[in-house]
Amino acid sequence: MSNSETKMGMFGGVSLSVLGQMPSNILQTVLLAALGACVSFFVSRILQWLSKIK
């Protein structure tokens, strides 16, 4: 196992444990913000693709 794999595993474990300690409204806000960012990104990519076709 490489050093970077160990660091990423440790980071993932710490991140998940911190998320488990957060109040639910903060976690919900973070998840909705991430979902909104993903939707915005994909909509902009689709619109760029459609504008290249015409």
C-alpha distance matrix in Angstrom:
0.0 3.8 6.7 8.4 6.5 7.1 10.5 11.4 10.8 12.9 15.4 15.9 16.5 18.9 20.6 21.4 22.7 24.9 26.2 27.1 29.2 31.1 34.6 35.0 37.2 34.7 32.0 34.5 35.4 31.9 31.3 34.7 34.1 30.9 32.8 35.7 33.6 32.1 35.6 37.0 34.5 35.1 38.8 39.0 37.1 39.5 42.4 41.3 40.9 44.4 46.0 44.8 46.3 49.8
3.8 0.0 3.8 5.5 5.4 6.5 8.9 10.2 10.8 12.6 14.4 15.6 16.8 18.6 20.1 21.5 22.9 24.6 26.0 27.5 29.3 30.9 34.5 35.0 36.9 34.1 31.6 34.2 34.7 31.0 30.8 34.1 33.1 29.9 32.1 34.7 32.3 31.0 34.6 35.7 33.1 34.0 37.7 37.5 35.6 38.3 41.0 39.7 39.5 43.1 44.4 43.1 45.0 48.3
6.7 3.8 0.0 3.8 5.5 5.1 6.3 8.7 9.9 10.6 12.3 14.3 15.5 16.5 18.2 20.1 21.2 22.5 24.3 26.0 27.4 28.9 32.6 33.5 35.2 32.2 30.0 32.9 33.1 29.5 29.7 33.0 31.8 28.8 31.3 33.8 31.4 30.5 34.2 35.1 32.6 33.9 37.5 37.1 35.6 38.5 41.0 39.7 39.9 43.4 44.5 43.5 45.5 48.7
8.4 5.5 3.8 0.0 3.8 5.4 5.0 6.1 8.5 9.8 10.4 12.1 14.1 15.2 16.2 18.2 19.9 20.9 22.2 24.3 25.9 27.0 30.6 31.2 32.7 29.7 27.5 30.1 30.2 26.5 26.6 29.7 28.4 25.4 27.9 30.2 27.7 26.8 30.5 31.3 28.8 30.1 33.7 33.3 31.8 34.7 37.2 35.9 36.1 39.6 40.8 39.8 41.9 45.1
6.5 5.4 5.5 3.8 0.0 3.8 5.5 5.1 6.0 8.5 9.8 10.5 12.2 14.1 15.1 16.5 18.3 19.9 21.0 22.6 24.6 26.0 29.5 29.8 31.7 29.0 26.3 28.9 29.5 25.8 25.5 28.8 27.9 24.8 26.9 29.7 27.5 26.2 29.8 31.1 28.7 29.6 33.3 33.3 31.7 34.3 37.1 36.1 36.1 39.5 40.9 40.0 41.8 45.1
7.1 6.5 5.1 5.4 3.8 0.0 3.8 5.5 5.1 6.1 8.5 9.9 10.6 12.2 14.1 15.5 16.6 18.3 19.9 21.3 22.9 24.7 28.3 29.1 31.1 28.4 26.0 28.8 29.5 26.0 26.0 29.5 28.7 25.8 28.2 31.0 29.0 28.1 31.7 33.0 30.9 32.0 35.6 35.7 34.4 37.1 39.7 38.9 39.1 42.4 43.8 43.1 45.0 48.2
10.5 8.9 6.3 5.0 5.5 3.8 0.0 3.8 5.5 5.1 6.0 8.6 9.9 10.5 12.0 14.2 15.4 16.3 18.1 20.0 21.3 22.7 26.4 27.3 29.0 26.0 23.9 26.9 27.2 23.6 24.0 27.4 26.3 23.6 26.3 28.8 26.6 26.1 29.8 30.8 28.8 30.3 33.8 33.6 32.6 35.5 37.9 37.0 37.5 40.8 42.0 41.5 43.6 46.6
11.4 10.2 8.7 6.1 5.1 5.5 3.8 0.0 3.8 5.4 5.0 6.1 8.5 9.8 10.3 12.2 14.2 15.2 16.3 18.3 20.1 21.2 24.7 25.2 26.9 24.0 21.6 24.2 24.6 21.0 21.0 24.4 23.4 20.5 23.0 25.6 23.5 22.7 26.4 27.6 25.5 26.9 30.4 30.5 29.4 32.1 34.6 33.9 34.3 37.5 38.9 38.5 40.4 43.5
10.8 10.8 9.9 8.5 6.0 5.1 5.5 3.8 0.0 3.8 5.4 5.1 6.2 8.6 9.8 10.7 12.3 14.3 15.4 16.7 18.8 20.4 23.9 24.3 26.5 23.9 21.3 24.0 25.0 21.5 21.3 24.9 24.5 21.6 23.8 26.8 25.2 24.2 27.7 29.3 27.5 28.6 32.1 32.6 31.5 33.9 36.7 36.2 36.5 39.6 41.2 40.8 42.6 45.7
12.9 12.6 10.6 9.8 8.5 6.1 5.1 5.4 3.8 0.0 3.8 5.5 5.2 6.1 8.5 10.0 10.6 12.2 14.2 15.5 16.9 18.7 22.4 23.4 25.6 22.8 20.6 23.7 24.5 21.2 21.5 25.2 24.6 22.2 24.8 27.6 26.0 25.6 29.2 30.5 29.0 30.4 33.8 34.1 33.4 36.0 38.5 38.1 38.6 41.7 43.2 43.0 44.9 47.8
15.4 14.4 12.3 10.4 9.8 8.5 6.0 5.0 5.4 3.8 0.0 3.8 5.5 5.2 6.0 8.6 9.9 10.5 12.1 14.2 15.6 16.7 20.4 21.3 23.0 20.1 17.9 21.0 21.4 18.0 18.6 22.1 21.2 18.9 21.7 24.3 22.6 22.4 26.0 27.2 25.7 27.4 30.6 30.9 30.4 33.1 35.4 35.0 35.8 38.8 40.1 40.1 42.1 44.9
15.9 15.6 14.3 12.1 10.5 9.9 8.6 6.1 5.1 5.5 3.8 0.0 3.8 5.5 5.1 6.2 8.6 9.9 10.5 12.3 14.5 15.6 19.1 19.4 21.4 18.8 16.2 19.0 19.9 16.5 16.4 20.0 19.7 17.1 19.5 22.4 21.1 20.5 24.0 25.6 24.3 25.6 28.8 29.5 28.9 31.3 33.8 33.7 34.3 37.1 38.8 38.9 40.6 43.5
16.5 16.8 15.5 14.1 12.2 10.6 9.9 8.5 6.2 5.2 5.5 3.8 0.0 3.8 5.4 5.3 6.2 8.6 9.9 10.7 12.7 14.7 18.2 18.9 21.4 19.1 16.5 19.6 20.9 17.9 17.9 21.7 21.8 19.5 21.8 24.9 23.9 23.5 26.8 28.5 27.5 28.7 31.9 32.8 32.3 34.5 37.1 37.2 37.7 40.5 42.2 42.4 44.1 46.9
18.9 18.6 16.5 15.2 14.1 12.2 10.5 9.8 8.6 6.1 5.2 5.5 3.8 0.0 3.8 5.5 5.1 6.1 8.6 9.9 10.9 12.7 16.4 17.7 19.9 17.3 15.3 18.8 19.7 16.7 17.5 21.2 20.9 19.2 21.9 24.6 23.6 23.8 27.1 28.5 27.7 29.3 32.3 32.9 32.9 35.3 37.6 37.6 38.5 41.2 42.7 43.1 45.0 47.7
20.6 20.1 18.2 16.2 15.1 14.1 12.0 10.3 9.8 8.5 6.0 5.1 5.4 3.8 0.0 3.8 5.5 5.2 6.2 8.7 10.1 10.9 14.5 15.3 17.2 14.4 12.2 15.5 16.2 13.1 13.8 17.5 17.2 15.4 18.2 20.8 19.9 20.1 23.4 24.8 24.1 25.8 28.7 29.4 29.5 31.8 34.0 34.2 35.2 37.8 39.3 39.8 41.7 44.3
21.4 21.5 20.1 18.2 16.5 15.5 14.2 12.2 10.7 10.0 8.6 6.2 5.3 5.5 3.8 0.0 3.8 5.4 5.0 6.2 8.8 10.2 13.4 13.7 16.2 14.1 11.3 14.4 16.0 13.3 13.2 17.0 17.5 15.7 17.9 20.9 20.5 20.4 23.4 25.3 24.8 26.1 28.9 30.1 30.2 32.1 34.5 35.1 35.8 38.2 40.0 40.6 42.2 44.8
22.7 22.9 21.2 19.9 18.3 16.6 15.4 14.2 12.3 10.6 9.9 8.6 6.2 5.1 5.5 3.8 0.0 3.8 5.4 5.1 6.6 9.1 12.5 13.7 16.5 14.5 12.4 15.8 17.4 15.2 15.7 19.4 19.9 18.7 20.9 23.7 23.6 23.7 26.6 28.4 28.2 29.6 32.3 33.4 33.7 35.7 38.0 38.5 39.4 41.8 43.5 44.2 45.9 48.4
24.9 24.6 22.5 20.9 19.9 18.3 16.3 15.2 14.3 12.2 10.5 9.9 8.6 6.1 5.2 5.4 3.8 0.0 3.8 5.3 5.2 6.6 10.3 12.1 14.2 11.8 10.3 14.0 15.0 12.9 14.2 17.6 17.7 17.0 19.6 22.0 21.8 22.6 25.4 26.8 26.8 28.6 31.1 32.0 32.6 34.8 36.7 37.3 38.5 40.8 42.3 43.2 45.0 47.4
26.2 26.0 24.3 22.2 21.0 19.9 18.1 16.3 15.4 14.2 12.1 10.5 9.9 8.6 6.2 5.0 5.4 3.8 0.0 3.8 5.4 5.3 8.6 9.2 11.5 9.3 7.0 10.6 12.0 10.0 10.8 14.3 14.9 14.1 16.4 19.0 19.2 19.8 22.4 24.0 24.3 25.9 28.2 29.4 30.1 32.0 34.0 34.9 36.0 38.1 39.7 40.8 42.5 44.8
27.1 27.5 26.0 24.3 22.6 21.3 20.0 18.3 16.7 15.5 14.2 12.3 10.7 9.9 8.7 6.2 5.1 5.3 3.8 0.0 3.8 5.7 8.2 8.9 12.1 11.0 8.7 11.9 14.1 12.8 13.1 16.5 17.7 17.1 18.9 21.6 22.2 22.6 24.9 26.9 27.3 28.6 30.9 32.4 33.1 34.7 36.8 37.9 38.9 40.8 42.6 43.8 45.2 47.6
29.2 29.3 27.4 25.9 24.6 22.9 21.3 20.1 18.8 16.9 15.6 14.5 12.7 10.9 10.1 8.8 6.6 5.2 5.4 3.8 0.0 3.8 6.6 8.9 11.7 10.4 9.5 12.9 14.6 13.7 14.9 17.9 18.8 18.8 20.9 23.2 23.8 24.7 27.0 28.6 29.2 30.9 33.0 34.3 35.2 37.0 38.9 39.9 41.1 43.1 44.7 45.9 47.6 49.7
31.1 30.9 28.9 27.0 26.0 24.7 22.7 21.2 20.4 18.7 16.7 15.6 14.7 12.7 10.9 10.2 9.1 6.6 5.3 5.7 3.8 0.0 3.8 6.3 8.3 6.6 6.4 9.8 11.1 10.5 12.2 14.9 15.7 16.2 18.4 20.3 21.0 22.4 24.5 25.8 26.8 28.6 30.4 31.6 32.9 34.6 36.2 37.4 38.9 40.6 42.1 43.6 45.3 47.2
34.6 34.5 32.6 30.6 29.5 28.3 26.4 24.7 23.9 22.4 20.4 19.1 18.2 16.4 14.5 13.4 12.5 10.3 8.6 8.2 6.6 3.8 0.0 3.8 5.6 5.6 6.5 8.8 10.3 11.1 12.6 14.5 15.8 17.1 18.7 20.3 21.7 23.2 24.7 26.2 27.6 29.3 30.7 32.2 33.7 35.2 36.6 38.1 39.7 41.1 42.6 44.3 45.9 47.7
35.0 35.0 33.5 31.2 29.8 29.1 27.3 25.2 24.3 23.4 21.3 19.4 18.9 17.7 15.3 13.7 13.7 12.1 9.2 8.9 8.9 6.3 3.8 0.0 3.8 5.5 5.1 6.0 8.5 9.9 10.4 12.0 14.1 15.3 16.2 18.0 19.9 21.0 22.3 24.0 25.7 27.0 28.2 30.1 31.6 32.8 34.3 36.1 37.4 38.7 40.4 42.2 43.6 45.3
37.2 36.9 35.2 32.7 31.7 31.1 29.0 26.9 26.5 25.6 23.0 21.4 21.4 19.9 17.2 16.2 16.5 14.2 11.5 12.1 11.7 8.3 5.6 3.8 0.0 3.8 5.4 5.0 6.1 8.7 9.9 10.5 12.2 14.3 15.2 16.2 18.3 20.0 20.9 22.2 24.2 25.8 26.7 28.4 30.3 31.4 32.6 34.4 36.1 37.1 38.6 40.7 42.1 43.6
34.7 34.1 32.2 29.7 29.0 28.4 26.0 24.0 23.9 22.8 20.1 18.8 19.1 17.3 14.4 14.1 14.5 11.8 9.3 11.0 10.4 6.6 5.6 5.5 3.8 0.0 3.8 5.4 5.1 6.2 8.7 9.9 10.6 12.4 14.3 15.3 16.6 18.5 20.0 21.0 22.6 24.6 25.7 27.0 28.8 30.4 31.6 33.0 34.8 36.2 37.5 39.3 41.1 42.7
32.0 31.6 30.0 27.5 26.3 26.0 23.9 21.6 21.3 20.6 17.9 16.2 16.5 15.3 12.2 11.3 12.4 10.3 7.0 8.7 9.5 6.4 6.5 5.1 5.4 3.8 0.0 3.8 5.4 5.1 6.2 8.6 9.9 10.7 12.3 14.2 15.4 16.7 18.4 19.9 21.2 22.8 24.4 25.9 27.3 28.8 30.3 31.8 33.2 34.7 36.3 38.0 39.5 41.4
34.5 34.2 32.9 30.1 28.9 28.8 26.9 24.2 24.0 23.7 21.0 19.0 19.6 18.8 15.5 14.4 15.8 14.0 10.6 11.9 12.9 9.8 8.8 6.0 5.0 5.4 3.8 0.0 3.8 5.5 5.2 6.1 8.5 9.9 10.5 12.1 14.2 15.4 16.4 18.1 19.9 21.2 22.3 24.2 25.8 26.9 28.4 30.2 31.6 32.7 34.4 36.3 37.7 39.3
35.4 34.7 33.1 30.2 29.5 29.5 27.2 24.6 25.0 24.5 21.4 19.9 20.9 19.7 16.2 16.0 17.4 15.0 12.0 14.1 14.6 11.1 10.3 8.5 6.1 5.1 5.4 3.8 0.0 3.8 5.5 5.2 6.1 8.6 9.9 10.4 12.2 14.3 15.3 16.3 18.2 20.1 20.9 22.4 24.4 25.7 26.8 28.4 30.2 31.4 32.7 34.7 36.4 37.8
31.9 31.0 29.5 26.5 25.8 26.0 23.6 21.0 21.5 21.2 18.0 16.5 17.9 16.7 13.1 13.3 15.2 12.9 10.0 12.8 13.7 10.5 11.1 9.9 8.7 6.2 5.1 5.5 3.8 0.0 3.8 5.5 5.2 6.2 8.6 9.9 10.6 12.5 14.4 15.4 16.6 18.6 20.1 21.2 22.8 24.6 25.9 27.1 28.8 30.4 31.7 33.4 35.2 36.9
31.3 30.8 29.7 26.6 25.5 26.0 24.0 21.0 21.3 21.5 18.6 16.4 17.9 17.5 13.8 13.2 15.7 14.2 10.8 13.1 14.9 12.2 12.6 10.4 9.9 8.7 6.2 5.2 5.5 3.8 0.0 3.8 5.4 5.1 6.2 8.6 9.9 10.7 12.3 14.2 15.4 16.7 18.3 20.1 21.3 22.7 24.4 25.9 27.2 28.7 30.4 32.0 33.4 35.3
34.7 34.1 33.0 29.7 28.8 29.5 27.4 24.4 24.9 25.2 22.1 20.0 21.7 21.2 17.5 17.0 19.4 17.6 14.3 16.5 17.9 14.9 14.5 12.0 10.5 9.9 8.6 6.1 5.2 5.5 3.8 0.0 3.8 5.4 5.0 6.0 8.5 9.8 10.4 12.1 14.1 15.4 16.3 18.2 20.0 21.0 22.3 24.2 25.7 26.7 28.4 30.4 31.7 33.3
34.1 33.1 31.8 28.4 27.9 28.7 26.3 23.4 24.5 24.6 21.2 19.7 21.8 20.9 17.2 17.5 19.9 17.7 14.9 17.7 18.8 15.7 15.8 14.1 12.2 10.6 9.9 8.5 6.1 5.2 5.4 3.8 0.0 3.8 5.4 5.1 6.2 8.7 9.9 10.5 12.2 14.4 15.3 16.5 18.4 20.0 21.0 22.5 24.4 25.7 26.9 28.8 30.6 32.1
30.9 29.9 28.8 25.4 24.8 25.8 23.6 20.5 21.6 22.2 18.9 17.1 19.5 19.2 15.4 15.7 18.7 17.0 14.1 17.1 18.8 16.2 17.1 15.3 14.3 12.4 10.7 9.9 8.6 6.2 5.1 5.4 3.8 0.0 3.8 5.4 5.1 6.3 8.7 9.9 10.6 12.5 14.3 15.5 16.7 18.5 20.1 21.2 22.7 24.5 25.9 27.4 29.1 31.0
32.8 32.1 31.3 27.9 26.9 28.2 26.3 23.0 23.8 24.8 21.7 19.5 21.8 21.9 18.2 17.9 20.9 19.6 16.4 18.9 20.9 18.4 18.7 16.2 15.2 14.3 12.3 10.5 9.9 8.6 6.2 5.0 5.4 3.8 0.0 3.8 5.4 5.2 6.2 8.6 9.9 10.8 12.2 14.3 15.5 16.6 18.3 20.0 21.2 22.5 24.4 26.0 27.3 29.2
35.7 34.7 33.8 30.2 29.7 31.0 28.8 25.6 26.8 27.6 24.3 22.4 24.9 24.6 20.8 20.9 23.7 22.0 19.0 21.6 23.2 20.3 20.3 18.0 16.2 15.3 14.2 12.1 10.4 9.9 8.6 6.0 5.1 5.4 3.8 0.0 3.8 5.5 5.2 6.1 8.5 10.0 10.5 12.2 14.3 15.4 16.4 18.2 19.9 21.0 22.4 24.5 26.0 27.5
33.6 32.3 31.4 27.7 27.5 29.0 26.6 23.5 25.2 26.0 22.6 21.1 23.9 23.6 19.9 20.5 23.6 21.8 19.2 22.2 23.8 21.0 21.7 19.9 18.3 16.6 15.4 14.2 12.2 10.6 9.9 8.5 6.2 5.1 5.4 3.8 0.0 3.8 5.5 5.1 6.1 8.7 10.0 10.6 12.4 14.3 15.4 16.5 18.4 20.0 21.1 22.8 24.7 26.4
32.1 31.0 30.5 26.8 26.2 28.1 26.1 22.7 24.2 25.6 22.4 20.5 23.5 23.8 20.1 20.4 23.7 22.6 19.8 22.6 24.7 22.4 23.2 21.0 20.0 18.5 16.7 15.4 14.3 12.5 10.7 9.8 8.7 6.3 5.2 5.5 3.8 0.0 3.8 5.4 5.1 6.3 8.6 10.0 10.7 12.4 14.3 15.4 16.6 18.4 20.0 21.4 22.9 25.0
35.6 34.6 34.2 30.5 29.8 31.7 29.8 26.4 27.7 29.2 26.0 24.0 26.8 27.1 23.4 23.4 26.6 25.4 22.4 24.9 27.0 24.5 24.7 22.3 20.9 20.0 18.4 16.4 15.3 14.4 12.3 10.4 9.9 8.7 6.2 5.2 5.5 3.8 0.0 3.8 5.4 5.3 6.1 8.6 9.9 10.6 12.2 14.2 15.3 16.4 18.3 20.1 21.3 23.1
37.0 35.7 35.1 31.3 31.1 33.0 30.8 27.6 29.3 30.5 27.2 25.6 28.5 28.5 24.8 25.3 28.4 26.8 24.0 26.9 28.6 25.8 26.2 24.0 22.2 21.0 19.9 18.1 16.3 15.4 14.2 12.1 10.5 9.9 8.6 6.1 5.1 5.4 3.8 0.0 3.8 5.6 5.2 6.2 8.6 10.0 10.6 12.2 14.2 15.3 16.5 18.5 20.2 21.7
34.5 33.1 32.6 28.8 28.7 30.9 28.8 25.5 27.5 29.0 25.7 24.3 27.5 27.7 24.1 24.8 28.2 26.8 24.3 27.3 29.2 26.8 27.6 25.7 24.2 22.6 21.2 19.9 18.2 16.6 15.4 14.1 12.2 10.6 9.9 8.5 6.1 5.1 5.4 3.8 0.0 3.8 5.6 5.3 6.3 8.8 10.0 10.6 12.4 14.3 15.5 16.8 18.8 20.7
35.1 34.0 33.9 30.1 29.6 32.0 30.3 26.9 28.6 30.4 27.4 25.6 28.7 29.3 25.8 26.1 29.6 28.6 25.9 28.6 30.9 28.6 29.3 27.0 25.8 24.6 22.8 21.2 20.1 18.6 16.7 15.4 14.4 12.5 10.8 10.0 8.7 6.3 5.3 5.6 3.8 0.0 3.8 5.4 5.0 6.1 8.6 9.8 10.4 12.2 14.2 15.4 16.7 18.9
38.8 37.7 37.5 33.7 33.3 35.6 33.8 30.4 32.1 33.8 30.6 28.8 31.9 32.3 28.7 28.9 32.3 31.1 28.2 30.9 33.0 30.4 30.7 28.2 26.7 25.7 24.4 22.3 20.9 20.1 18.3 16.3 15.3 14.3 12.2 10.5 10.0 8.6 6.1 5.2 5.6 3.8 0.0 3.8 5.4 5.1 6.1 8.6 9.8 10.5 12.2 14.3 15.5 17.0
39.0 37.5 37.1 33.3 33.3 35.7 33.6 30.5 32.6 34.1 30.9 29.5 32.8 32.9 29.4 30.1 33.4 32.0 29.4 32.4 34.3 31.6 32.2 30.1 28.4 27.0 25.9 24.2 22.4 21.2 20.1 18.2 16.5 15.5 14.3 12.2 10.6 10.0 8.6 6.2 5.3 5.4 3.8 0.0 3.8 5.5 5.1 6.1 8.6 9.8 10.5 12.5 14.5 15.9
37.1 35.6 35.6 31.8 31.7 34.4 32.6 29.4 31.5 33.4 30.4 28.9 32.3 32.9 29.5 30.2 33.7 32.6 30.1 33.1 35.2 32.9 33.7 31.6 30.3 28.8 27.3 25.8 24.4 22.8 21.3 20.0 18.4 16.7 15.5 14.3 12.4 10.7 9.9 8.6 6.3 5.0 5.4 3.8 0.0 3.8 5.4 5.1 6.1 8.6 9.9 10.7 12.6 14.8
39.5 38.3 38.5 34.7 34.3 37.1 35.5 32.1 33.9 36.0 33.1 31.3 34.5 35.3 31.8 32.1 35.7 34.8 32.0 34.7 37.0 34.6 35.2 32.8 31.4 30.4 28.8 26.9 25.7 24.6 22.7 21.0 20.0 18.5 16.6 15.4 14.3 12.4 10.6 10.0 8.8 6.1 5.1 5.5 3.8 0.0 3.8 5.4 5.0 6.1 8.6 10.0 10.8 12.9
42.4 41.0 41.0 37.2 37.1 39.7 37.9 34.6 36.7 38.5 35.4 33.8 37.1 37.6 34.0 34.5 38.0 36.7 34.0 36.8 38.9 36.2 36.6 34.3 32.6 31.6 30.3 28.4 26.8 25.9 24.4 22.3 21.0 20.1 18.3 16.4 15.4 14.3 12.2 10.6 10.0 8.6 6.1 5.1 5.4 3.8 0.0 3.8 5.4 5.0 6.1 8.7 10.0 11.1
41.3 39.7 39.7 35.9 36.1 38.9 37.0 33.9 36.2 38.1 35.0 33.7 37.2 37.6 34.2 35.1 38.5 37.3 34.9 37.9 39.9 37.4 38.1 36.1 34.4 33.0 31.8 30.2 28.4 27.1 25.9 24.2 22.5 21.2 20.0 18.2 16.5 15.4 14.2 12.2 10.6 9.8 8.6 6.1 5.1 5.4 3.8 0.0 3.8 5.5 5.2 6.4 8.9 10.5
40.9 39.5 39.9 36.1 36.1 39.1 37.5 34.3 36.5 38.6 35.8 34.3 37.7 38.5 35.2 35.8 39.4 38.5 36.0 38.9 41.1 38.9 39.7 37.4 36.1 34.8 33.2 31.6 30.2 28.8 27.2 25.7 24.4 22.7 21.2 19.9 18.4 16.6 15.3 14.2 12.4 10.4 9.8 8.6 6.1 5.0 5.4 3.8 0.0 3.8 5.5 5.2 6.5 9.2
44.4 43.1 43.4 39.6 39.5 42.4 40.8 37.5 39.6 41.7 38.8 37.1 40.5 41.2 37.8 38.2 41.8 40.8 38.1 40.8 43.1 40.6 41.1 38.7 37.1 36.2 34.7 32.7 31.4 30.4 28.7 26.7 25.7 24.5 22.5 21.0 20.0 18.4 16.4 15.3 14.3 12.2 10.5 9.8 8.6 6.1 5.0 5.5 3.8 0.0 3.8 5.4 5.2 6.8
46.0 44.4 44.5 40.8 40.9 43.8 42.0 38.9 41.2 43.2 40.1 38.8 42.2 42.7 39.3 40.0 43.5 42.3 39.7 42.6 44.7 42.1 42.6 40.4 38.6 37.5 36.3 34.4 32.7 31.7 30.4 28.4 26.9 25.9 24.4 22.4 21.1 20.0 18.3 16.5 15.5 14.2 12.2 10.5 9.9 8.6 6.1 5.2 5.5 3.8 0.0 3.8 5.5 5.6
44.8 43.1 43.5 39.8 40.0 43.1 41.5 38.5 40.8 43.0 40.1 38.9 42.4 43.1 39.8 40.6 44.2 43.2 40.8 43.8 45.9 43.6 44.3 42.2 40.7 39.3 38.0 36.3 34.7 33.4 32.0 30.4 28.8 27.4 26.0 24.5 22.8 21.4 20.1 18.5 16.8 15.4 14.3 12.5 10.7 10.0 8.7 6.4 5.2 5.4 3.8 0.0 3.8 5.6
46.3 45.0 45.5 41.9 41.8 45.0 43.6 40.4 42.6 44.9 42.1 40.6 44.1 45.0 41.7 42.2 45.9 45.0 42.5 45.2 47.6 45.3 45.9 43.6 42.1 41.1 39.5 37.7 36.4 35.2 33.4 31.7 30.6 29.1 27.3 26.0 24.7 22.9 21.3 20.2 18.8 16.7 15.5 14.5 12.6 10.8 10.0 8.9 6.5 5.2 5.5 3.8 0.0 3.8
49.8 48.3 48.7 45.1 45.1 48.2 46.6 43.5 45.7 47.8 44.9 43.5 46.9 47.7 44.3 44.8 48.4 47.4 44.8 47.6 49.7 47.2 47.7 45.3 43.6 42.7 41.4 39.3 37.8 36.9 35.3 33.3 32.1 31.0 29.2 27.5 26.4 25.0 23.1 21.7 20.7 18.9 17.0 15.9 14.8 12.9 11.1 10.5 9.2 6.8 5.6 5.6 3.8 0.0
